[in-house]
Amino acid sequence: MKRSSKISSTEFDLAFDTAKDVSGALDTGKARRPLREQRRVNVDFPAWMIESLDREAGRLGVTRQSIIKVWIAERLAAPAGT
Protein backbone atom coordinates (compact mmCIF):
# COMPACT_ATOMS: atom_id res chain seq x y z
CA MET A 1 0.00 0.00 0.00
CA LYS A 2 1.47 3.37 -0.93
CA ARG A 3 1.87 6.04 1.69
CA SER A 4 -1.08 8.36 1.78
CA SER A 5 -1.85 11.22 4.11
CA LYS A 6 -5.52 10.26 4.15
CA ILE A 7 -7.34 7.01 3.58
CA SER A 8 -10.98 6.20 4.21
CA SER A 9 -11.90 3.65 6.82
CA THR A 10 -13.43 1.49 4.09
CA GLU A 11 -10.18 1.55 2.10
CA PHE A 12 -8.19 0.81 5.24
CA ASP A 13 -10.45 -2.11 6.18
CA LEU A 14 -10.28 -3.55 2.67
CA ALA A 15 -6.48 -3.30 2.57
CA PHE A 16 -6.19 -4.86 6.03
CA ASP A 17 -8.64 -7.66 5.24
CA THR A 18 -6.70 -8.53 2.07
CA ALA A 19 -3.41 -8.69 4.02
CA LYS A 20 -1.91 -5.56 2.46
CA ASP A 21 0.55 -3.39 4.36
CA VAL A 22 -1.49 -0.68 6.08
CA SER A 23 1.38 0.73 8.14
CA GLY A 24 1.74 3.72 5.80
CA ALA A 25 -1.78 4.82 6.69
CA LEU A 26 -1.07 4.84 10.42
CA ASP A 27 0.30 7.77 12.39
CA THR A 28 2.25 6.02 15.12
CA GLY A 29 4.00 9.17 16.29
CA LYS A 30 1.55 9.72 19.10
CA ALA A 31 0.54 6.11 19.71
CA ARG A 32 0.12 5.16 23.36
CA ARG A 33 -0.69 1.94 25.16
CA PRO A 34 -3.48 2.76 27.60
CA LEU A 35 -2.71 1.86 31.21
CA ARG A 36 0.82 0.85 30.20
CA GLU A 37 2.73 4.00 31.06
CA GLN A 38 5.61 3.10 33.32
CA ARG A 39 6.68 4.66 36.57
CA ARG A 40 9.79 3.76 38.48
CA VAL A 41 9.65 2.48 42.06
CA ASN A 42 12.40 1.37 44.39
CA VAL A 43 11.86 -1.63 46.63
CA ASP A 44 14.35 -3.04 49.10
CA PHE A 45 14.45 -6.84 49.34
CA PRO A 46 16.49 -8.97 51.74
CA ALA A 47 19.51 -10.66 50.17
CA TRP A 48 17.98 -14.16 50.44
CA MET A 49 14.95 -12.98 48.45
CA ILE A 50 17.12 -11.50 45.68
CA GLU A 51 19.08 -14.75 45.48
CA SER A 52 15.85 -16.75 45.22
CA LEU A 53 14.48 -14.38 42.58
CA ASP A 54 17.69 -14.66 40.58
CA ARG A 55 17.63 -18.47 40.72
CA GLU A 56 14.02 -18.64 39.58
CA ALA A 57 14.56 -16.00 36.88
CA GLY A 58 17.58 -17.96 35.62
CA ARG A 59 15.62 -21.19 35.59
CA LEU A 60 12.89 -19.52 33.52
CA GLY A 61 15.35 -17.62 31.30
CA VAL A 62 14.01 -14.18 32.15
CA THR A 63 15.32 -11.16 34.02
CA ARG A 64 14.76 -10.52 37.70
CA GLN A 65 12.64 -7.48 36.83
CA SER A 66 10.46 -9.54 34.49
CA ILE A 67 9.71 -12.19 37.06
CA ILE A 68 8.87 -9.58 39.70
CA LYS A 69 6.48 -7.84 37.28
CA VAL A 70 4.76 -11.09 36.31
CA TRP A 71 4.36 -12.29 39.89
CA ILE A 72 2.97 -8.95 41.07
CA ALA A 73 0.60 -8.77 38.07
CA GLU A 74 -0.65 -12.30 38.82
CA ARG A 75 -1.25 -11.41 42.45
CA LEU A 76 -3.09 -8.20 41.58
CA ALA A 77 -5.28 -10.03 39.04
CA ALA A 78 -6.21 -12.78 41.51
CA PRO A 79 -9.58 -12.51 43.27
CA ALA A 80 -9.40 -10.86 46.68
CA GLY A 81 -8.68 -13.20 49.56
CA THR A 82 -6.68 -15.77 47.58
C-alpha positions in Angstrom: 0.0 0.0 0.0 1.5 3.4 -0.9 1.9 6.0 1.7 -1.1 8.4 1.8 -1.9 11.2 4.1 -5.5 10.3 4.2 -7.3 7.0 3.6 -11.0 6.2 4.2 -11.9 3.6 6.8 -13.4 1.5 4.1 -10.2 1.5 2.1 -8.2 0.8 5.2 -10.5 -2.1 6.2 -10.3 -3.6 2.7 -6.5 -3.3 2.6 -6.2 -4.9 6.0 -8.6 -7.7 5.2 -6.7 -8.5 2.1 -3.4 -8.7 4.0 -1.9 -5.6 2.5 0.6 -3.4 4.4 -1.5 -0.7 6.1 1.4 0.7 8.1 1.7 3.7 5.8 -1.8 4.8 6.7 -1.1 4.8 10.4 0.3 7.8 12.4 2.2 6.0 15.1 4.0 9.2 16.3 1.5 9.7 19.1 0.5 6.1 19.7 0.1 5.2 23.4 -0.7 1.9 25.2 -3.5 2.8 27.6 -2.7 1.9 31.2 0.8 0.8 30.2 2.7 4.0 31.1 5.6 3.1 33.3 6.7 4.7 36.6 9.8 3.8 38.5 9.7 2.5 42.1 12.4 1.4 44.4 11.9 -1.6 46.6 14.3 -3.0 49.1 14.5 -6.8 49.3 16.5 -9.0 51.7 19.5 -10.7 50.2 18.0 -14.2 50.4 15.0 -13.0 48.5 17.1 -11.5 45.7 19.1 -14.7 45.5 15.8 -16.7 45.2 14.5 -14.4 42.6 17.7 -14.7 40.6 17.6 -18.5 40.7 14.0 -18.6 39.6 14.6 -16.0 36.9 17.6 -18.0 35.6 15.6 -21.2 35.6 12.9 -19.5 33.5 15.3 -17.6 31.3 14.0 -14.2 32.2 15.3 -11.2 34.0 14.8 -10.5 37.7 12.6 -7.5 36.8 10.5 -9.5 34.5 9.7 -12.2 37.1 8.9 -9.6 39.7 6.5 -7.8 37.3 4.8 -11.1 36.3 4.4 -12.3 39.9 3.0 -8.9 41.1 0.6 -8.8 38.1 -0.7 -12.3 38.8 -1.2 -11.4 42.5 -3.1 -8.2 41.6 -5.3 -10.0 39.0 -6.2 -12.8 41.5 -9.6 -12.5 43.3 -9.4 -10.9 46.7 -8.7 -13.2 49.6 -6.7 -15.8 47.6 
